[in-house]
Amino acid sequence: MSSDTPQPIAPAAEHIHQGFEQYNRQFRRITNRARRRFEQRDWKGQMADIAARIELYEYWVRRTVKALKTDLGATFSDHNIWSSLREYYGLRISAMPDAGFMKTFFNSITRRVFATRGVDRSVEFVQPPPEEGLESLVMRRYPAWDDLESNAARVLKDFRFRRPYGDAAHDARVIAKAIRDALGGDADQRCLRFEFIDTHFFQSTRAYLVGRIKLADQTQPVVIALRNDGDRQGIRVDAVLLSAEQIGVVFSYTRSYYFADPTSVVAAVQFLHDILPRKPIDELYTVLGRLRQGKTERYRSLMSHLKQTDDAIVHAAGDAGLVMIVFTLPSFNLVFKIMRDVFKPPKTTTQSDVHESYRLVSRHDHAGRLIDTQHFRNLELPRARFSAALQTELFDQAGQSVGVDGEHLVFAHAYVERRVRPLNLYVRDVDENEAERVILDYGQCLKDLAETNIFAGDLLLKNFGVTSSGRVLFYDYDEVMLVTDCQFYELPEPDDDYPLMDYSTHRFVSANAIFPEEFIRFLALPARLRQAFMNHHGDLLTASYWRSVKQRLEAGEVAEIVPYERQSTAAQRLTYY
């Protein structure tokens, strides 16, 4: 920095760094109390911590911006000052652990100051930070000198809790058996060592140990799932996952964010990517709770992909929605949702309601049934890549949210999420057996959401999707509600005033009045599939089922919905403390 550098730059840079440090310190404090939540079975407290941790980032960005107004005074909006500030700040945080997070925090501040459209390279850090080597990630390593049971026992001993294991010797045998089943009878001789990241990974009612097994000829990923059965049973091994497919589901974009505190988040993401090579880097940051860094990495990936391809941005597959215009780049596995200016009947929600619904979902337990969605402001995309039909619809029906800046379209608000196959299209395209399987999973999806206090609102098949692994999930959050905020009724007998129930009747009763018997009209299915659904999930069409779920939720109960097949027997429902 030259000698004529304006004096306020140094304290301003320090304030930005302090703002990040305060954010990160509080983030880690909340993260680290997940261990106590798990030990005490305080599931309610952990769910509250999900929202609390998310709120931290915006809070510290706003607070830091306020401090900078004092530091910089009249130069607060001076591009030249901020360009110098970026250089000054970058030199001082260079080579620090997780420096990329600090740069993302800096960018968030500049975007507040200048209401940036797209990327402003003069005041933002653009290039991704250098990768940190795995050597910055503290691991616990266990040389395999003897049998697998002994090795597993050492792992469990080192990753112990204040509440004891119910039967550590038995659980060590469970781990050993799972490894032998996966690797063969000579697994004891082939295993050279165990390696685990030196932190627990907490999510919902489970704790996980994440690592790998070094073999003579390969590396085997391993994740051990732990549950807490309370005072009588203690902590038990619930499952041992040994394939990338199994572990990929545990770290899925449909799961809630983890509470984990590795020595280096960047290195931990690299480790996870090594054992899950098909998992995008941005999703791994997000699933570890570093939402803003995940968003940054997703944007970088998108921009890089746009430079390397030339396919058109087109309407996404599926029926047009009344609330969102949805488009996609066929060669890139994302969809973009842009809110329409006006919602046609029967929609009665407002734009503000929709934003709040998406916010609710981001802070809620995803239960493996909700797609994680990122909210981008002032997203800039090349206009030439948009099909003519899509541009026409955007300008005609979303003109309040869509602007033009030179060769780019700028979207004031865009919700971005993974692309999945709409359920109504999937059912149409597959054979009868697969169609029946997925319709039954649709019913289970509704039940999983209900048990986690989510009522989808609009149950049409087009609002649900099928992942590449064949799992049904929900992605249309326009009318999502908490089950505990709903009132569930039996249909009244028709009379002269109301011969048939329709949407107006809902409004007459109340905004959150639900008549489950009407759900059958959402199943525009062949008779065989409809009957299969009714045989397995007919209770979804009764008000008594929903009132029962609501009653349990209000009593503080929570269902266990885990992303794996249990290798031991576990309680089906837990109670908050």
VEXDREN-45536 format. One line per 8 residues: number of its first residue (from 1); their letters; for each residue x, y, z of C-alpha. Coordinates in steps of 0.5 Angstrom, whole numbers. Example, Ala and Ser with C-alpha at 12.3 -4.5 7.8 and 13.67 -1.06 7.14 Angstrom:
2
1> AS> 25 -9 16  27 -2 14
END
This chain:
577
1> MSSDTPQP> 0 0 0  3 7 -2  4 12 3  -1 17 0  -7 11 2  -13 15 5  -12 14 13  -19 11 14
9> IAPAAEHI> -17 5 10  -13 1 16  -19 2 21  -24 0 16  -20 -6 14  -20 -8 21  -27 -7 22  -29 -12 16
17> HQGFEQYN> -24 -17 19  -27 -16 26  -34 -17 24  -32 -23 20  -28 -26 27  -34 -24 31  -39 -28 26  -35 -34 26
25> RQFRRITN> -34 -34 33  -41 -34 34  -42 -39 29  -37 -44 32  -40 -43 39  -47 -45 36  -44 -51 32  -40 -53 38
33> RARRRFEQ> -46 -53 43  -49 -59 38  -45 -64 42  -49 -62 49  -56 -62 45  -54 -69 43  -52 -71 50  -58 -68 53
41> RDWKGQMA> -63 -70 47  -65 -63 47  -68 -64 39  -72 -58 40  -66 -53 42  -62 -56 36  -67 -54 31  -68 -47 34
49> DIAARIEL> -60 -47 33  -61 -48 26  -65 -42 25  -60 -38 30  -54 -40 26  -57 -38 19  -59 -31 22  -52 -29 24
57> YEYWVRRT> -49 -28 17  -53 -22 15  -53 -19 22  -46 -18 22  -46 -16 15  -51 -10 17  -47 -9 23  -40 -8 20
65> VKALKTDL> -43 -4 14  -46 1 20  -39 1 23  -36 3 16  -40 9 15  -37 12 21  -30 10 19  -30 12 12
73> GATFSDHN> -35 18 13  -36 22 6  -31 17 2  -36 11 4  -39 10 -3  -32 12 -7  -30 6 -11  -23 8 -11
81> IWSSLREY> -23 8 -4  -26 1 -4  -21 -2 -9  -15 0 -5  -19 -3 1  -20 -9 -2  -12 -10 -4  -10 -8 3
89> YGLRISAM> -15 -13 6  -13 -18 1  -6 -18 3  -7 -18 10  -11 -24 10  -7 -28 5  -5 -35 7  -10 -35 13
97> PDAGFMKT> -14 -41 14  -21 -41 11  -19 -34 8  -24 -35 2  -29 -34 8  -26 -28 9  -26 -25 2  -34 -28 1
105> FFNSITRR> -35 -23 7  -32 -17 4  -36 -18 -2  -42 -19 2  -41 -12 5  -39 -9 -2  -45 -11 -5  -49 -8 1
113> VFATRGVD> -45 -1 0  -46 -1 -8  -52 -5 -9  -48 -9 -14  -51 -12 -20  -47 -18 -22  -40 -18 -20  -36 -11 -19
121> RSVEFVQP> -29 -14 -20  -26 -7 -18  -28 -8 -11  -30 -15 -10  -25 -22 -10  -27 -26 -16  -22 -31 -16  -23 -37 -12
129> PPEEGLES> -18 -38 -6  -12 -43 -7  -14 -50 -4  -12 -51 3  -8 -58 3  -11 -64 7  -5 -63 12  -9 -57 15
137> LVMRRYPA> -15 -62 17  -14 -65 24  -15 -72 23  -15 -78 28  -11 -84 25  -11 -91 28  -6 -96 25  -9 -103 24
145> WDDLESNA> -5 -107 28  -10 -113 30  -17 -114 29  -22 -110 27  -26 -110 33  -20 -107 37  -19 -102 32  -27 -100 32
153> ARVLKDFR> -27 -100 40  -21 -95 40  -25 -90 35  -31 -90 40  -27 -89 46  -24 -83 43  -30 -80 40  -34 -81 47
161> FRRPYGDA> -39 -77 50  -41 -75 57  -47 -80 56  -44 -87 56  -44 -92 50  -50 -97 52  -45 -103 50  -39 -100 46
169> AHDARVIA> -36 -108 46  -43 -110 42  -42 -103 37  -35 -105 36  -37 -112 33  -43 -108 29  -38 -104 26  -33 -110 25
177> KAIRDALG> -38 -114 22  -40 -108 17  -33 -107 14  -32 -115 13  -39 -116 10  -37 -110 5  -29 -112 4  -29 -119 5
185> GDADQRCL> -27 -124 10  -20 -122 9  -21 -115 11  -18 -115 18  -11 -116 14  -13 -111 8  -14 -105 13  -8 -101 14
193> RFEFIDTH> -11 -96 19  -17 -92 20  -18 -84 19  -23 -80 22  -24 -72 22  -23 -70 29  -30 -67 30  -37 -70 31
201> FFQSTRAY> -42 -68 25  -49 -67 28  -55 -67 24  -62 -68 27  -62 -73 32  -56 -76 30  -48 -76 31  -44 -78 25
209> LVGRIKLA> -36 -80 25  -34 -79 18  -27 -82 15  -24 -87 11  -21 -94 12  -14 -94 8  -13 -101 5  -7 -104 1
217> DQTQPVVI> -10 -102 -5  -15 -97 -4  -19 -92 0  -26 -94 3  -30 -88 6  -34 -90 12  -39 -86 16  -41 -89 23
225> ALRNDGDR> -48 -86 25  -49 -86 33  -56 -85 36  -58 -83 43  -63 -87 47  -63 -84 53  -61 -86 60  -62 -93 60
233> QGIRVDAV> -60 -95 53  -54 -90 52  -51 -88 46  -51 -93 40  -48 -95 33  -54 -94 29  -51 -95 22  -44 -96 19
241> LLSAEQIG> -44 -93 12  -39 -96 7  -41 -93 0  -41 -87 -4  -48 -88 -5  -50 -89 2  -46 -83 4  -48 -78 -1
249> VVFSYTRS> -55 -79 1  -53 -77 8  -49 -71 5  -55 -69 1  -58 -63 -2  -64 -65 1  -62 -66 8  -61 -60 14
257> YYFADPTS> -55 -57 15  -49 -60 20  -46 -58 26  -39 -59 25  -33 -56 27  -27 -58 23  -20 -55 24  -21 -52 17
265> VVAAVQFL> -27 -52 13  -24 -52 6  -20 -58 8  -26 -62 11  -30 -60 4  -24 -62 0  -24 -69 4  -31 -70 3
273> HDILPRKP> -30 -69 -4  -25 -74 -5  -30 -79 -2  -36 -76 -5  -33 -74 -12  -40 -73 -15  -42 -68 -10  -41 -61 -12
281> IDELYTVL> -37 -57 -8  -42 -52 -7  -47 -57 -4  -41 -59 1  -40 -52 4  -48 -51 4  -49 -58 8  -44 -56 13
289> GRLRQGKT> -48 -50 15  -43 -45 11  -49 -42 6  -46 -36 4  -39 -40 2  -44 -45 -2  -47 -40 -5  -41 -36 -8
297> ERYRSLMS> -38 -43 -10  -45 -44 -14  -44 -38 -17  -37 -39 -19  -39 -46 -22  -45 -43 -26  -41 -37 -29  -35 -42 -31
305> HLKQTDDA> -40 -47 -34  -43 -41 -38  -36 -39 -41  -35 -46 -43  -42 -48 -46  -47 -45 -51  -54 -48 -50  -60 -44 -49
313> IVHAAGDA> -63 -42 -43  -70 -45 -43  -76 -46 -40  -75 -52 -35  -79 -58 -36  -86 -59 -33  -93 -55 -32  -92 -47 -32
321> GLVMIVFT> -93 -45 -25  -98 -39 -23  -93 -36 -18  -86 -37 -21  -83 -37 -28  -78 -43 -28  -72 -44 -33  -66 -48 -33
329> LPSFNLVF> -59 -49 -37  -60 -56 -40  -53 -57 -39  -52 -55 -32  -56 -58 -26  -60 -52 -23  -67 -49 -24  -68 -41 -23
337> KIMRDVFK> -75 -39 -20  -77 -32 -22  -83 -29 -18  -89 -27 -23  -91 -20 -22  -99 -22 -21  -101 -29 -19  -107 -31 -22
345> PPKTTTQS> -113 -34 -18  -114 -39 -15  -107 -36 -12  -109 -31 -6  -101 -31 -3  -97 -25 -4  -90 -24 -6  -88 -22 1
353> DVHESYRL> -92 -29 3  -88 -33 -2  -81 -30 0  -83 -32 8  -85 -39 6  -78 -40 2  -75 -37 9  -79 -41 13
361> VSRHDHAG> -76 -48 9  -69 -45 9  -69 -45 17  -73 -52 18  -71 -59 18  -71 -61 11  -72 -69 13  -69 -71 6
369> RLIDTQHF> -75 -69 3  -74 -61 2  -69 -58 -4  -64 -53 -1  -66 -47 -4  -61 -41 -5  -64 -34 -6  -60 -29 -10
377> RNLELPRA> -61 -22 -11  -59 -18 -17  -57 -24 -21  -54 -22 -28  -54 -27 -34  -53 -26 -41  -59 -24 -45  -56 -28 -51
385> RFSAALQT> -57 -35 -48  -64 -34 -46  -69 -37 -51  -74 -32 -55  -80 -35 -52  -77 -34 -45  -75 -27 -45  -82 -25 -48
393> ELFDQAGQ> -85 -29 -42  -80 -26 -37  -81 -18 -39  -89 -19 -40  -90 -23 -33  -84 -21 -29  -82 -14 -31  -82 -12 -24
401> SVGVDGEH> -76 -17 -22  -73 -17 -29  -68 -11 -32  -63 -10 -37  -56 -8 -36  -52 -8 -43  -52 -15 -45  -55 -18 -39
409> LVFAHAYV> -61 -19 -36  -61 -18 -28  -66 -21 -24  -68 -17 -17  -70 -24 -14  -68 -31 -16  -69 -37 -12  -64 -43 -15
417> ERRVRPLN> -64 -50 -13  -62 -57 -16  -66 -59 -22  -70 -66 -21  -75 -69 -26  -82 -67 -24  -86 -72 -21  -92 -72 -26
425> LYVRDVDE> -88 -73 -32  -84 -78 -29  -90 -82 -27  -92 -81 -35  -85 -84 -37  -84 -90 -33  -86 -97 -33  -92 -99 -28
433> NEAERVIL> -88 -102 -23  -83 -96 -22  -89 -91 -23  -93 -95 -17  -86 -95 -13  -85 -87 -14  -93 -86 -12  -92 -90 -6
441> DYGQCLKD> -86 -85 -4  -90 -79 -6  -95 -81 0  -89 -83 5  -86 -76 3  -92 -72 5  -92 -76 12  -85 -75 13
449> LAETNIFA> -86 -67 12  -92 -68 16  -88 -71 22  -83 -65 21  -89 -60 22  -89 -58 14  -96 -58 10  -94 -57 3
457> GDLLLKNF> -100 -53 1  -101 -55 -6  -101 -63 -7  -101 -63 -14  -96 -68 -17  -92 -63 -21  -90 -59 -15  -86 -65 -13
465> GVTSSGRV> -80 -68 -16  -76 -75 -17  -68 -75 -15  -63 -78 -19  -63 -84 -14  -71 -84 -15  -73 -81 -8  -79 -76 -8
473> LFYDYDEV> -78 -69 -5  -82 -63 -5  -80 -56 -9  -85 -52 -9  -86 -47 -3  -91 -42 -5  -96 -44 0  -92 -48 5
481> MLVTDCQF> -95 -48 12  -93 -51 19  -98 -57 21  -99 -54 27  -102 -47 24  -107 -51 20  -114 -53 22  -116 -60 19
489> YELPEPDD> -123 -61 18  -128 -67 15  -132 -65 9  -139 -62 11  -145 -65 8  -147 -61 2  -153 -57 2  -157 -52 -2
497> DYPLMDYS> -152 -46 0  -145 -51 -1  -147 -56 -6  -140 -58 -7  -133 -56 -4  -129 -51 -8  -123 -46 -6  -128 -41 -4
505> THRFVSAN> -130 -45 2  -123 -45 4  -123 -38 4  -130 -38 8  -127 -42 13  -120 -39 14  -114 -39 11  -111 -45 14
513> AIFPEEFI> -117 -49 14  -115 -56 11  -120 -61 8  -116 -68 7  -122 -71 4  -120 -67 -2  -113 -69 -3  -116 -75 -8
521> RFLALPAR> -117 -70 -13  -110 -68 -13  -108 -75 -16  -110 -75 -23  -107 -82 -24  -110 -89 -27  -114 -93 -23  -109 -98 -21
529> LRQAFMNH> -104 -93 -18  -109 -89 -15  -112 -95 -11  -104 -97 -9  -104 -90 -6  -110 -91 -2  -108 -98 0  -102 -95 3
537> HGDLLTAS> -103 -88 5  -111 -87 5  -110 -84 12  -107 -78 9  -114 -77 7  -117 -77 14  -117 -71 18  -116 -75 24
545> YWRSVKQR> -109 -77 21  -107 -70 21  -110 -68 27  -106 -74 31  -100 -71 28  -101 -64 30  -103 -66 37  -96 -70 37
553> LEAGEVAE> -92 -64 35  -95 -59 40  -94 -64 45  -86 -64 43  -85 -70 40  -81 -71 34  -80 -77 29  -74 -80 27
561> IVPYERQS> -73 -79 19  -66 -82 18  -62 -82 11  -60 -89 12  -63 -96 13  -62 -98 20  -57 -103 22  -60 -104 29
569> TAAQRLTY> -67 -102 32  -68 -95 34  -74 -91 37  -79 -89 32  -81 -83 36  -77 -78 41  -79 -73 45  -76 -66 46
577> Y> -74 -64 53
END
